[in-house]
Amino acid sequence: MSEKLQLNVEKMRSFAESLRVIPFDEVVEMVRLCCLAAATQLPEDVLESLQDAYQKETKPLARELLSQCLENARIAREENMPICQDTGFAVFFVEMGSSVQIDGGTIYEAISEGTRQGYRDGFLRKSIVTDPLFKRKNTTDNTPPIIHLNLVPGDKINVILAPKGGGSENMSALKMLKPSDGKAGVVDFVVNTVVNAGGNPCPPVIVGVGIGGTFEQAALLAKKALLRKVGTPSRESEYAELEQEILQKINASGVGPQGLGGDTTALAVHINNHPCHIASLPVAVNINCHAARHAGFEL
């Protein structure tokens, strides 16, 4: 064997030895449990935001509706029942270490199988159709999921599931503004999108905003913004101020819980931004209902 070939063989052996192998079925099981948890257990940050809104609300009907949201979340958690009958499109955000190998299949196959089992075992509503326009036949197992995969350094897999119901997703929007539209154009677009949605997305909502990038990147930025702990401001001061300005204008609209009037139409506005083309100003709004479900795990 030549010296060069020997060196390459040794490098390949060293790389193989450095890989961390995770069994396929282990990923499947964690995804299955994730689906069950997300459907029944509202995260603490969302509960705290709803409780805070309830304490501050001045309109009697709005207070009663917020009280019912909190009671619904309690019943779901204690009785292991879905928070909402629309258990959503299974949307996964995955960070997979470059030193990880799935033994027995791909990460996509494992997440799909875990989704299938989770929605089956939890008797969760299956809401996905095979074709968006013509056939619209239910796939019967809530697959395929949406998987956003990022490869990162390391030997771990980090997964976040954020189920997305049709009511809130349908009220989301994207607009390719002109750079000259500036801050005022962004504010008007976001506020109008939320206010015009009325009670359709089951407010009080959480508003994810993506500014910059390209058409598709702006939408992904907006959806990722919904993963942030509710009310956590942007790390950039100008965007943190913009979040508060938009939130105040949305809540001043009086749409209120379930669109029936009140002080709280949105619990938070979260903005993610990204560099963009000199001729562009893409802005996306992704709305989440008050049942802002998510669950995750790390392997």
C-alpha positions in Angstrom: 0.0 0.0 0.0 1.4 3.4 -1.0 2.2 6.0 1.7 -0.5 8.3 0.4 -3.2 5.6 0.4 -2.1 4.5 3.9 -2.5 8.0 5.1 -6.0 8.3 3.7 -7.0 5.0 5.2 -5.8 6.2 8.6 -7.7 9.4 8.2 -10.9 7.5 7.4 -10.4 5.2 10.3 -9.8 8.1 12.6 -13.0 9.9 11.4 -15.1 6.7 11.8 -13.8 6.3 15.3 -14.8 9.9 16.2 -18.4 9.4 15.0 -21.1 9.1 17.7 -23.6 6.5 16.6 -27.2 7.0 17.7 -29.7 4.1 17.1 -32.5 5.0 14.7 -35.2 3.7 17.2 -33.9 6.0 19.9 -34.5 9.0 17.7 -37.9 7.7 16.8 -39.0 7.2 20.4 -37.8 10.7 21.5 -39.8 12.2 18.6 -42.8 10.2 19.5 -42.7 11.4 23.1 -42.1 14.9 21.8 -45.3 14.9 19.8 -47.3 13.7 22.8 -45.8 16.4 25.1 -46.2 19.3 22.7 -49.9 18.4 22.2 -50.8 18.3 25.9 -48.4 20.5 27.8 -48.2 24.3 27.3 -44.7 25.6 28.0 -44.2 27.5 31.3 -43.2 30.8 29.5 -46.5 30.8 27.6 -48.5 30.0 30.7 -46.8 32.9 32.6 -47.5 35.3 29.7 -51.2 34.3 29.7 -51.4 34.7 33.5 -49.7 38.1 33.3 -52.2 39.2 30.6 -55.1 38.0 32.8 -53.8 40.0 35.7 -53.5 43.2 33.6 -56.7 42.9 31.5 -59.3 45.5 32.3 -62.2 44.2 30.2 -64.4 41.7 32.0 -65.2 39.5 28.9 -61.5 39.4 27.9 -60.5 38.4 31.5 -63.0 35.6 31.4 -61.6 34.4 28.0 -58.1 34.5 29.3 -59.2 32.6 32.4 -60.7 29.9 30.1 -57.4 29.7 28.2 -55.5 29.0 31.4 -58.1 26.5 32.6 -58.0 24.7 29.3 -54.2 24.4 29.6 -54.5 23.1 33.1 -57.0 20.4 32.1 -54.9 19.4 29.1 -51.8 19.0 31.3 -53.5 17.1 34.1 -55.6 14.8 32.0 -53.1 14.4 29.2 -55.5 15.7 26.6 -54.7 17.9 23.6 -54.7 21.6 24.3 -56.5 22.2 21.0 -58.3 19.8 18.6 -56.1 21.1 15.8 -52.9 19.3 16.8 -51.2 20.9 13.8 -48.6 20.4 11.2 -45.5 18.8 12.9 -42.8 21.4 12.3 -39.3 20.4 13.5 -36.2 22.5 13.9 -33.1 20.2 14.1 -29.5 20.9 14.8 -27.4 17.8 14.0 -23.8 17.5 15.0 -21.4 16.7 12.2 -20.0 13.9 14.2 -23.3 12.1 14.6 -24.5 9.1 12.6 -27.9 7.6 12.7 -27.7 3.8 12.7 -30.5 2.3 10.7 -31.8 5.2 8.7 -31.7 8.9 8.1 -32.7 11.7 10.5 -35.5 12.5 8.1 -36.8 9.0 8.3 -36.5 8.8 12.1 -38.4 12.0 12.6 -41.2 11.0 10.1 -41.6 7.6 11.9 -41.6 9.3 15.3 -44.3 11.7 14.1 -46.4 8.8 12.7 -46.2 6.9 16.0 -46.8 10.0 18.2 -49.9 11.1 16.5 -51.2 7.5 16.4 -50.5 6.8 20.1 -51.8 10.1 21.3 -55.0 9.8 19.2 -54.0 13.3 17.9 -55.9 14.7 14.9 -54.3 13.9 11.6 -54.5 17.0 9.5 -52.2 16.6 6.5 -53.4 16.0 3.0 -51.3 14.4 0.2 -51.9 17.0 -2.4 -52.6 20.7 -1.7 -54.9 21.4 -4.6 -56.4 18.4 -6.4 -56.6 15.2 -4.4 -56.5 16.5 -0.8 -56.6 13.0 0.6 -55.6 12.7 4.2 -52.3 10.9 4.7 -53.9 9.4 7.9 -50.8 9.7 10.1 -50.0 13.4 10.0 -46.9 12.9 7.9 -44.9 14.1 6.2 -43.6 16.6 8.9 -41.8 19.8 8.0 -38.1 19.4 8.9 -35.6 22.3 9.0 -32.2 20.8 9.4 -28.9 22.6 10.3 -25.6 20.8 10.4 -23.5 22.1 13.3 -20.2 21.1 15.0 -20.3 18.4 17.7 -21.8 15.0 18.5 -25.3 15.8 19.6 -28.8 16.2 18.0 -31.0 19.0 19.3 -34.7 18.9 18.2 -37.5 21.3 18.7 -41.0 20.5 17.7 -43.4 23.4 17.1 -46.8 22.1 16.0 -48.6 24.7 13.8 -52.4 24.8 13.6 -54.2 25.9 10.5 -56.0 28.8 12.0 -52.9 30.8 12.9 -50.8 29.7 10.0 -53.5 30.8 7.5 -53.3 34.4 8.9 -49.6 34.6 8.3 -48.3 36.8 5.4 -45.2 37.9 3.5 -44.5 41.1 1.6 -41.6 42.3 -0.5 -41.4 45.9 0.6 -39.2 48.5 -1.1 -36.2 49.7 0.9 -37.7 53.2 0.8 -40.7 51.9 2.8 -38.4 51.7 5.7 -39.4 51.2 9.3 -42.9 52.8 8.9 -43.7 50.3 6.1 -42.6 47.4 8.3 -44.6 48.5 11.2 -47.8 49.1 9.1 -47.5 45.7 7.4 -47.0 43.7 10.6 -49.7 45.6 12.6 -52.2 45.4 9.8 -51.6 41.7 9.3 -52.4 40.9 12.9 -55.3 43.3 13.3 -57.0 42.2 10.1 -56.7 38.6 11.2 -59.1 39.4 14.0 -60.2 36.4 16.0 -59.1 33.8 13.3 -55.7 32.9 14.9 -57.2 32.6 18.4 -55.6 35.6 20.1 -53.9 36.6 22.2 -51.2 35.7 19.7 -47.5 35.6 19.5 -46.1 37.3 16.5 -43.0 36.1 14.7 -41.5 38.6 12.3 -38.7 38.0 9.8 -37.0 40.9 8.2 -34.4 40.6 5.5 -32.8 37.7 3.6 -34.7 36.5 0.6 -38.4 35.6 0.0 -38.1 32.1 1.7 -35.5 33.2 4.3 -37.8 35.9 5.7 -40.6 33.3 6.2 -38.2 31.0 8.0 -36.9 33.8 10.2 -40.4 34.6 11.2 -41.2 31.1 12.1 -37.9 30.6 14.1 -38.8 33.8 16.0 -41.7 32.0 17.5 -39.3 29.6 19.3 -37.9 32.3 21.5 -39.1 32.4 25.1 -42.2 34.6 25.1 -41.3 38.3 25.6 -37.5 37.8 25.3 -36.3 40.9 23.4 -34.1 40.9 20.4 -30.4 41.1 21.2 -30.1 44.2 19.0 -31.5 47.3 20.8 -33.1 48.9 17.7 -35.0 45.7 16.9 -36.0 45.2 20.6 -37.4 48.8 20.5 -39.2 47.9 17.3 -40.7 44.8 18.8 -42.2 46.9 21.7 -43.5 49.6 19.3 -45.3 47.0 17.2 -46.7 45.2 20.2 -48.1 48.4 21.7 -49.8 49.3 18.4 -51.3 45.8 18.0 -52.7 45.8 21.6 -54.0 49.3 21.1 -56.2 48.0 18.3 -58.6 46.5 20.9 -59.0 43.2 18.9 -58.5 41.3 22.2 -58.7 37.7 23.2 -60.6 35.6 20.6 -61.2 38.8 18.7 -64.0 39.9 21.1 -62.3 43.0 22.5 -59.8 43.6 25.2 -56.3 45.0 26.1 -54.3 42.0 25.0 -54.3 41.0 21.3 -50.7 39.8 21.3 -48.5 38.5 24.1 -45.3 39.3 22.3 -43.7 40.3 19.1 -40.4 38.6 18.2 -38.2 39.8 15.3 -35.4 38.0 13.6 -33.4 39.8 11.0 -30.9 38.9 8.3 -28.8 40.7 5.7 -30.6 41.3 2.4 -30.1 42.6 -1.2 -29.7 46.3 -1.7 -32.9 46.4 -3.7 -35.0 44.4 -1.3 -36.8 44.6 2.1 -38.6 41.3 2.6 -40.9 41.1 5.7 -42.7 38.0 6.9 -45.3 37.6 9.7 -45.9 34.2 11.2 -48.6 34.2 13.8 -49.0 31.7 16.6 -52.2 31.3 18.6 -52.3 31.6 22.4 -51.6 27.8 22.6 -48.0 28.3 21.5 -47.0 24.7 21.7 -43.4 23.4 21.5 -41.3 20.6 23.0 -37.8 19.4 22.4 -35.0 17.1 23.3 -31.3 16.6 23.0 -29.5 13.3 22.3 
